[in-house]
Amino acid sequence: MRGWWRELAGLVLPVDCAGCGAVGVLLCAGCGSALSGAGAGRVRPSAWPEGLPVVHAAARYEEAVRAVVLAHKERGALPLAGVLGAALAAAVRAGGSGVGRAGEEVALVPVPSARWRVRARGHDPARRIALAGAARLRRAGVPARVAPVLRLRRAVADQVGLGARERRENLSGALGVCRDGARLTAGARIVLVDDLITTGATLAEAARAVRAAGLVPGGRGVVERAAVVAAPADSFVRRGPSPGSGGEP
């Protein structure tokens, strides 16, 4: 039965490695190792936007990792969500700060795609990866759930080709929280998640929306953590203090 399913899947899914093109496998061992999370660490965009929480990434956005992320996001290779979710889970755990603490759940809050993007792609990449990441965290003993509480309140331009300042202006005030946001995140440590960080503008706007909706303790705290699958290689930070809320480290 399993062999029959693989043959059928091969008719509609890539039969070559999404990372390197190796024949006959969706993801080879070598490319899979690049997404193992072994190199997970804190990242810091060169232009640190106000309000960006501490961000951890699982892998460098280059070569095989870039190819796998794009295959999942843009070319509909949906089975790759599992390995990307595992990478996201590694980034969440790299953030520490109480993740897995007894009695406290983690709420993964994915950054939403525009509706027209979801229609064009046939799926919401960040939400799909978040679901896979939460499942991986639970298997590792970390109570986790996905809380898709963020919504786009207005249309935004395509971010491709925009610089850091233009991205911030494009996204300013664009995100809001759904009516059930407080209920969906109640009692959990919020971790914002996405597949990729570049300038940090999207995650900073997501953090602003969550704070404005009062989803953090007292309604005026900070969103402590964000986690992504991949980040530019030069954004990884190995030493030094964690950045403070709303400011550059």
C-alpha positions as CSV (number, residue, x, y, z in Angstrom):
1,M,0.0,0.0,0.0
2,R,2.8,2.4,0.9
3,G,4.6,1.7,-2.4
4,W,1.4,2.3,-4.4
5,W,0.9,5.6,-2.6
6,R,4.4,6.8,-3.3
7,E,4.0,5.9,-7.0
8,L,0.7,7.9,-7.2
9,A,2.3,10.8,-5.3
10,G,5.1,10.9,-7.8
11,L,2.6,11.8,-10.5
12,V,1.7,15.0,-8.8
13,L,4.6,15.9,-6.5
14,P,8.3,16.6,-7.2
15,V,10.3,13.3,-7.6
16,D,13.6,15.0,-7.2
17,C,15.1,16.4,-4.1
18,A,13.7,19.9,-3.5
19,G,17.1,21.1,-2.2
20,C,19.6,19.7,-4.6
21,G,17.7,17.9,-7.4
22,A,18.9,14.4,-6.4
23,V,16.7,11.9,-8.3
24,G,13.9,9.9,-6.7
25,V,13.5,11.5,-3.3
26,L,11.6,14.5,-2.2
27,L,14.4,15.5,0.2
28,C,17.7,13.8,0.4
29,A,19.6,13.2,3.6
30,G,22.2,15.9,3.0
31,C,19.6,18.6,2.4
32,G,17.5,17.4,5.3
33,S,20.5,17.8,7.6
34,A,20.7,21.5,6.6
35,L,17.2,21.8,8.2
36,S,17.9,19.7,11.2
37,G,18.1,22.7,13.5
38,A,21.6,21.8,14.7
39,G,22.7,25.4,13.9
40,A,19.6,27.1,15.4
41,G,20.4,30.4,17.0
42,R,19.4,34.0,17.6
43,V,19.3,36.3,14.6
44,R,19.4,40.1,14.2
45,P,18.5,41.9,11.0
46,S,20.9,44.7,10.1
47,A,18.1,47.3,10.3
48,W,16.5,46.4,13.6
49,P,12.8,47.6,13.4
50,E,11.2,49.0,16.5
51,G,9.2,46.4,18.5
52,L,10.9,43.4,17.0
53,P,11.1,40.6,19.7
54,V,14.0,38.3,20.1
55,V,14.1,36.0,17.0
56,H,15.6,32.6,16.6
57,A,16.1,30.8,13.3
58,A,16.8,27.2,12.6
59,A,18.9,27.5,9.4
60,R,20.7,29.8,7.1
61,Y,18.7,30.9,4.1
62,E,21.0,29.8,1.4
63,E,21.4,27.0,-1.2
64,A,19.4,23.9,-0.2
65,V,17.4,25.6,2.6
66,R,16.4,28.4,0.2
67,A,15.3,25.9,-2.4
68,V,13.3,23.8,0.1
69,V,11.5,26.9,1.6
70,L,10.6,28.1,-1.9
71,A,9.5,24.7,-3.1
72,H,7.0,24.5,-0.2
73,K,5.9,28.1,-0.4
74,E,5.7,28.8,-4.1
75,R,5.6,25.4,-5.8
76,G,3.1,23.5,-3.7
77,A,5.5,20.8,-2.3
78,L,3.3,20.4,0.7
79,P,4.9,17.3,2.2
80,L,7.9,19.5,2.9
81,A,5.9,21.1,5.7
82,G,7.0,18.2,8.0
83,V,10.7,18.9,7.8
84,L,10.2,22.7,7.8
85,G,8.0,22.3,10.9
86,A,10.7,20.3,12.6
87,A,13.1,23.1,11.8
88,L,10.7,25.6,13.2
89,A,10.3,23.6,16.4
90,A,14.1,23.6,16.8
91,A,14.1,27.4,16.5
92,V,11.4,27.6,19.2
93,R,13.3,25.5,21.5
94,A,16.5,27.4,20.8
95,G,14.8,30.5,22.2
96,G,14.5,28.9,25.6
97,S,12.9,31.4,28.1
98,G,10.5,28.9,29.6
99,V,9.7,26.8,26.6
100,G,8.6,23.5,27.9
101,R,8.2,24.7,31.5
102,A,5.8,22.5,33.4
103,G,2.2,23.6,33.1
104,E,2.8,26.3,30.5
105,E,1.7,25.9,26.9
106,V,3.3,27.5,23.9
107,A,1.0,29.2,21.4
108,L,2.6,29.5,18.0
109,V,1.1,32.5,16.2
110,P,1.8,32.4,12.5
111,V,2.1,35.5,10.4
112,P,-0.8,35.4,7.9
113,S,-0.5,35.6,4.1
114,A,-2.7,37.9,2.1
115,R,-5.9,36.2,0.9
116,W,-4.9,36.6,-2.7
117,R,-1.5,34.9,-1.9
118,V,-3.3,32.0,-0.2
119,R,-5.6,31.6,-3.2
120,A,-2.7,31.7,-5.7
121,R,-0.5,29.2,-3.7
122,G,-3.4,27.0,-2.6
123,H,-2.2,27.1,1.0
124,D,-0.9,29.4,3.8
125,P,2.8,28.4,4.2
126,A,3.4,29.9,7.7
127,R,0.3,28.3,9.1
128,R,1.0,24.9,7.6
129,I,4.6,25.0,9.0
130,A,3.3,26.1,12.4
131,L,0.9,23.2,12.6
132,A,3.8,20.8,11.8
133,G,6.0,22.6,14.3
134,A,3.5,22.3,17.1
135,A,3.1,18.6,16.4
136,R,6.8,18.1,16.6
137,L,7.0,20.1,19.9
138,R,4.3,18.0,21.4
139,R,6.1,14.8,20.5
140,A,9.2,16.2,22.3
141,G,7.1,16.8,25.4
142,V,6.5,20.6,24.9
143,P,2.8,21.5,25.2
144,A,2.1,23.5,22.0
145,R,-0.8,24.6,19.9
146,V,-1.3,26.9,16.9
147,A,-3.2,30.1,17.5
148,P,-3.9,31.7,14.1
149,V,-5.2,35.0,15.6
150,L,-3.6,37.5,13.3
151,R,-5.5,39.0,10.3
152,L,-4.6,41.5,7.6
153,R,-6.8,44.6,8.2
154,R,-5.9,46.2,4.8
155,A,-4.3,45.5,1.6
156,V,-0.5,45.6,1.4
157,A,1.9,45.7,-1.5
158,D,4.1,42.8,-2.5
159,Q,7.2,43.0,-0.3
160,V,9.5,41.6,-3.0
161,G,12.0,44.3,-4.0
162,L,11.2,46.6,-1.1
163,G,13.9,47.9,1.3
164,A,13.7,47.8,5.1
165,R,12.1,51.3,5.4
166,E,9.6,50.6,2.6
167,R,8.6,47.3,4.2
168,R,8.0,49.0,7.5
169,E,5.8,51.6,5.9
170,N,4.0,49.0,3.8
171,L,3.1,47.0,6.9
172,S,2.5,49.7,9.4
173,G,-0.8,49.1,11.1
174,A,-1.7,46.4,8.6
175,L,-2.2,43.5,11.1
176,G,-4.9,43.0,13.7
177,V,-6.1,40.3,16.0
178,C,-9.3,38.4,15.5
179,R,-12.2,38.6,18.0
180,D,-11.3,35.3,19.6
181,G,-7.6,36.1,20.0
182,A,-7.6,36.3,23.7
183,R,-9.4,33.0,24.1
184,L,-7.1,31.2,21.6
185,T,-3.9,32.3,23.3
186,A,-5.1,32.3,27.0
187,G,-2.6,30.8,29.4
188,A,0.1,30.3,26.8
189,R,3.5,31.8,26.0
190,I,3.1,33.5,22.7
191,V,5.8,32.8,20.0
192,L,5.3,34.5,16.7
193,V,6.3,32.3,13.8
194,D,7.1,32.6,10.1
195,D,9.1,30.7,7.5
196,L,11.6,33.4,6.9
197,I,12.9,36.7,8.2
198,T,14.6,39.3,6.1
199,T,14.3,42.9,7.5
200,G,12.1,41.9,10.5
201,A,9.4,44.3,9.5
202,T,6.7,41.6,9.3
203,L,7.4,40.2,12.7
204,A,7.7,43.6,14.3
205,E,4.2,44.5,12.9
206,A,2.9,41.2,14.2
207,A,4.3,41.9,17.7
208,R,2.7,45.4,17.6
209,A,-0.7,43.9,16.8
210,V,-0.5,41.3,19.6
211,R,0.5,43.9,22.1
212,A,-2.2,46.3,21.0
213,A,-4.9,43.6,21.4
214,G,-3.8,43.0,25.0
215,L,-2.8,39.4,24.5
216,V,0.3,39.7,26.6
217,P,0.1,39.8,30.5
218,G,-1.5,43.0,31.7
219,G,-2.1,44.1,28.1
220,R,1.1,46.1,28.0
221,G,3.9,43.6,28.2
222,V,6.2,42.5,25.4
223,V,6.1,39.6,23.0
224,E,9.3,37.9,24.1
225,R,10.0,35.5,21.2
226,A,9.7,34.9,17.5
227,A,10.9,31.9,15.6
228,V,11.5,31.2,11.9
229,V,12.7,28.4,9.8
230,A,15.5,30.4,8.0
231,A,17.3,33.8,8.1
232,P,20.1,35.3,6.1
233,A,23.5,33.9,7.0
234,D,24.9,37.2,8.1
235,S,22.1,37.8,10.5
236,F,23.0,35.0,13.0
237,V,24.4,36.2,16.3
238,R,26.4,33.9,18.5
239,R,27.4,36.2,21.4
240,G,26.2,39.2,23.2
241,P,23.1,40.1,25.1
242,S,19.6,39.5,23.8
243,P,18.0,42.6,22.3
244,G,15.7,44.5,24.5
245,S,12.1,45.1,23.7
246,G,11.6,47.6,20.9
247,G,15.2,48.5,20.5
248,E,18.3,47.4,18.7
249,P,20.8,45.3,20.7
